[in-house]
Amino acid sequence: MINRTKVINRIKWFLMLFIIAALFAFQVYYQIPSNVIIREGDALDFPPMITATADSGKARLKLLGILPIRTVSVNVVNVTELIPCGNSIGVRINIDGVMVVGISDFRDKDGKRIKPAQTAGIKPGDIIRKVNGEKVTKISDLSKTLESTDGQPVKMLIERNDKKMQVTVTPVWSQDDNTYKIGAWVRDGTSGIGTITFINPKNNTFGALGHGITDVDTGEIIPAGGGDLLYADIIGIKKGERGNPGELKGVFSGSKKIGNIKVNSEIGIYGTVETADFKHKPIPIALRSQIKTGKAYILSNIESDKVEKYDIEIQKVIKNSIGNKSMVIKITDSKLLEKTGGIVQGMSGSPIIQDGRLVGAITHVFINDPTRGYGTFIELMLGSTKFDE
């Protein structure tokens, strides 16, 4: 006769083990990012009791080789050393097309206020790629086409949220400007000051900023249609305070070009360098598994063109991060705190170095505490483009 108590106890133990396994699997699922980046020759490193079967750039993870947990993408980088920079740079990006930053109304020949762009379904953030089949690269391209329509409808190829679509819009004669308009404010480029993070000496490529350049009006990442990386000099500092971010004030010249910008992504800007007089030697990179809380330092340029070393503390490492807020850092260097108050605009991209390895870059400042901010992993900066190949 079956002992009922033993059966119940076994069921309880089974349920308990199942719950523990499920909780462990749940924890592992959120600890392991959906994209894993390893250096060429390194093995995949996962928590104990997790087995991985790799095939065609994918790793299928199972608990104890039985319970499926998740499938992750595996990217292999063959970069082992990079030159850390920290130099202030001028960034001048051309938009791949023209970006709609606002919709406005105007008066037609009868005095009626109209919005042809809005009527056609055009929205702020849209990128106008072509008009009547002709590629648009500058605002002047769009203006000339609209002026020549004589009020006839035009077909526009636009891109919205990475999806292309075609709209038809009819330009209307503006009583105010004596020309044909559609009622859209557009932009074809932007510029600013930032910091270059690294140069890859193998192929003369660079990474900078650690975050993307967004349009000031729409908040959207600007799709780069080329651009220039320029030498810059810092001529002043607006010190950061609680609730009021500071800023590096710099100047740059189009004649002092470093290289060409090819990509503007969430994890930074990337491209190729033509010539660069940066003094630092290549150092090993660190993968996220090698980064720990504790002391580190940054390289940053807050005066003229001089790059200096400043002490920081890595307070938190977000191991499963796939974005530009992977670490929480705190400025501890008294000299930097005295001059800037902490992290200020223009320092984004300053390389973070720990134990002789390049671990990432500064990306953001905490508005209510300028001594603290975020950084991103160097592996994400490498993995976000093909420039590490």
Secondary structure, 3 states (H helix, E strand, C coil): CCCHHHHHHHHHHHHHHHHHHHHHHHHHHHHCCCEEEEECCCCCCCCCCEEEEEECCEEEEEECCCEEEEEEEEEEECCCEEEECCCEEEEEEEEEEEEEEEECCEECCCCCEECHHHHCCCCCCCEEEEECCEECCCHHHHHHHHHCCCCCCEEEEEEECCEEEEEEECCEEECCCCEEECCEEEEEEEEEEEEEEEEECCCCEEEECCCCCECCCCCCECCEEEEEEEEEEEEEEECCECCECCEEEEEEEEEEEEEEEEEEECCEEEEEECCCCCCCCCEEECCHHHCCCEEEEEEEEEEECEEEEEEEEEEEECCCCCCCCCEEEEECCHHHHHHHCCCCECCCCCEEEECCEEEEEEEEEECCEEEEEEEEEHHHHHHCCCCCC
